[in-house]
Amino acid sequence: MGIDVDLLHKIKGVIECPYPDKDIRRFDANMRLFPPFIDNDICPLTIKNTILQSCYLRNTEWACGVAVYTGNETKMGMCRGIPEPKLTAMDAMIDKLTGAIFIFQIVVVLVLGIAGNVWKDTEAKKLWYVLYPHEGPWYELLVIPLRFELLCSIMIPISIKVSLDLVKSLYAKFIDWDHQMIDLETSIPSHATNTAISEDLGQVEYILTDKTGTLTENKMIFRRCCISGNFYGNENGDALKDVELLNAVSSGSSDVVRFLTVMAICNTVIPTQSKTGDILYKAQSQDEDALVHAASRLHMVYFNKSGNILEVKFSTSILQYEVLETLEFTSDRKRMSVVLKDCQNGKILLLSKGADEAILPYARAGQQTRHFIEAVEQYAHLGLRTLCLAWRELKRDEYREWSLMFKEASSTLVDREWRVAEVCQRVEHDLEILGVTAIEDRLQDGVPETIETLRKAGINFWMLTGDKQNTAIQIALSCNFISPEPKGQLLSIDGKTEEEVCRSLERVLRTMRITTSEPKDVAFVVDGWALEIALTHYRKAFTELAVLSRTAICCRVTPSQKAQLVQILKSCDYRTLAIGDGGNDVRMIQQADIGVGISGREGLQAARAADYSIGKFRFLKRLILVHGRYSYNRTAFLSQYSFYKSLLICFIQIFFSFISGVSGTSLFNSVSLMAYNVFYTSVPVLVSVLDKDLSEETVMQHPQILFYCQAGRLLNPSTFAGWFGRSLFHAIVVFVISIHAYAFDKSEMEEVSMVALSGCIWLQAFVVTMETNSFTILQHMAIWGNLAAFYVINWIFSTLPSSGMYTIMFRLCRQPSYWIAIFLMVAAGMGPILAIKYFRYTYRPSKINTLQQAERLGGPILSLGTIEPQPRSIEKDVSTLSITQPKNRNPVYEPLLSDSPNASRRSFGAGTPFDFFQSQSRLSVSSSYTRNCKDN
């Protein structure tokens, strides 16, 4: 609706709009203008007429509008808020271990509290020098337990969360700073938006990926076409150079001209002219851009759009069309149409393009579609993207009647999208099919190699795409997603009814169970219709199929179905990673444990909604194998070491209570305890973020070692028990040697405390050294510099009479017995641990130990053999169609180691500020523990 600039300040009217909501994809509203404009005339408003808060204007320097929502009531404002945090598998394990330590702490406090009260009542009151009163207050029984609660409060390291948050921020920075993950073509670096889940990258078991723009370049090239049964481009692979097509264009074949007309103007493309006179097209999708460019090269040049008037130049003649209505593409309709008037003869035409199943069933009666079906199948087998083009001439009375219904549906405030789709269906029928287009979308560089490497790392792949089944299969074959026969087998789940899908699903399940023990790549393919039936009626059986299969191809799926598939795998306790590049992938990315967005040609919606953004799919390999694995290893050590150092000092306090009348007296002063956690033991372990057990090259060459991270081999109750036992053993060593090195009397208690504290610091320095795999100058400075800083700090405190440590360190450092005690503590504490480590490294080496030895010796490792985890069973309910699982199953380690708004009225008038409205197998089935699928 055009409005004269001089009348803008006189605009008055009402906007009927929904109450504020956070759906940024929909704005169903109406505008009514008052005189001097058409009185009470309804103008429907959609999201395309709106400018969201914080958006930038493009293709224009200014715009006039009216503010509909403001402040926190804007759509972007309501979308804000605290995002739901993602809990990593390692964080969940740390929480469980913390709970176990808390229970242990309560038990210790109760036992020692009771023992202390018993000793006080039976022994302490007999000793005159203890000075216990014969009668005390009512709360006397709580004093000793509360003392032990204070002593044991450091058993749970409060600093662990701070330390983990700090190192996780560094992990994210390492990803941002990785020059090997910069896309040289676009200069787009990788970026970590979420800094809290880097270690989950090392535990990924399933990757769910989009196809277009993710595996492919999203650079659409027009390759072939079929017009009225004639195939063009089959010989040379380029229809634009096909002599027969060029001759048909030059001769003005009516079928070809209509085909090219639909290609050129059935879209939302806006043509612009550069300074050099060249015509540039601004399209919402790469498919539309490819079609318009192809039509221009075939002399059907769409060169101007002025308001609703389109101008097309064909050969030497200029054709004008007036756009009457635009029936926009939706994922449900799978087609888009435009209704326009031919300004040359006044005819009203409907031009449509879309998927074959959305166009061919609506062909006019009597038209043969066999050639078009054959073309679609042929092009899909070649991995090309297909679109069917059609048109229809509308009678004026028919258009007038339909236009009224369309305007009414477009103006409704309740279920507008559904009503518009219903009205569109009334006109999109009896179509004359003109032909089929085939567009090529090339694979990105490095995609086959990346998928193959990650499969070796035990990661399963699912492809979730909106393309046709045959197109998706051909792309999957070309990028090593699935294996061809006889090495691989592809099973199909199809059907249009519940019964058909049930039989198909049963057949695929039976085959999957039989072939799980065979060294054969078995995958299944399912389309969106059958998938919807399976998810609705046979969800449990489909869940079992998801667990059994290493690879899946889901075609013609909607964004909501993508999110449901992610949820199914998460319900079985698998760590999922979703990767995509477009707005239709956002729900899937946000649903997954880890979301990765590709900054591609479809904008930055996926990249901004993701936890990590990368420039190309091939960078996923380095993101998982290098950054994910290193982050997991480092976090596993840091978390267990934090528990170790806290348990060590706490156990010494407990042992001291046995010789201090179980009274809850502290061996260490408050200054030493504070400095112990803040200064003495924190710096060395924080530098462990630089540790690498293997070089990046070795990790990339042997991706199967990622299994140790996927199976949680470095952080689990077993490894934690080892660190718990180490802290207990070291506490015994330190306490016994400290007590026997110095005669225990009142005058020398401070010295015993300092000797025990010194022993803890020395032992921890050697523990960090032993657990470090690669040393840098910074790590040496942190470990040994921190040890030197311990003495410097205590020498300073020893010069202060009020510190409670006056002259202690000076006296100790001059005594040979102090240094002998330190030597004995280190020797006795580290000797057995070094012996066990040497035995394991020499006689029972892991695959990682083998690679470490090869790196040190400089020799190559040709093969690591097979990493065999303990088999696990699948325990879950399945639907009635499921068959009893075979009892004997010995899977081999293969890759699986692997929403009706209520209307409101808002008036506006001259001077209103504007902000919004614009008027212009995992092991196929195995692992080291059992997982139960939740009932969905």
Secondary structure, 3 states (H helix, E strand, C coil): CCCCHHHHHHCCEEEEEECCCCCCCCCCEEEEECCCCCCCEEEEECHHHECCCCCCCCCCCCCCEECCCCHHHCHHHHHCCCCCCCCCHHHHHHHHHHHHHHHHHHHHHHHHHHHHHHHHHHCHHHCHHHCCCCCCCCCHHHHHHHHHHHHHHHHCCCHHHHHHHHHHHHHHHHHHCCHHHCECCCCECCEECCCCCHHHHHHCCEEEECCCCCCEEEEEEEEEEEECCEEECCCCCCHHHCHHHHHHHHCCCHHHHHHHHHHHHCCCCEEEECCCCCEEEECCCHHHHHHHHHHHHCCEEEEEEECCEEEEEECCEEEEEEEEEEECCCCCCCEEEEEEEECCCCCEEEEEEECHHHHHHHECCCCCCHHHHHHHHHHHHCCCEEEEEEEEEECHHHHHHHHHHHHHHHHCCCCHHHHHHHHHHHHCCCEEEEEEEEEEEEECCCHHHHHHHHHHCCCEEEEECCCCHHHHHHHHHHCCCCCCCCCEEEEEECCCCHHHHHHHHHHHHHHHHHHCCCCCEEEEEEEHHHHHHHHHHCHHHHHHHHHHCCEEEEECCCHHHHHHHHHHHHHCCCCEEEEECCHHHHHHHHHCCEEEEECECCECHHHHHCCEEECCCCHHHHHHHHHHHHHHHHHHHHHHHHHHHHHHHHHHHHHHHHCCCCCCCCCCCHHHHHHHHHHHCCHHHHHHHHCCCCCHHHHHHCHHHHHHHHCCCCCCHHHHHHHHHHHHHHHHHHHHHHHHHCCCCHHHHHHHHHHHHHHHHHHHHHHHHHHCCCCCHHHHHHHHHHHHHHHHHHHHHHCCHHHCCCCHHHHHHCCHHHHHHHHHHHHHHHHHHHHHHHHHHHHCCCHHHHHHHHHHHCCCCCCCCCCCCCCCCEECCCCCCCCCCCCCCCCCCCCCCCCCCCEEEEEECCCCCCCCEECCCCCCCCCCCCEECCCC
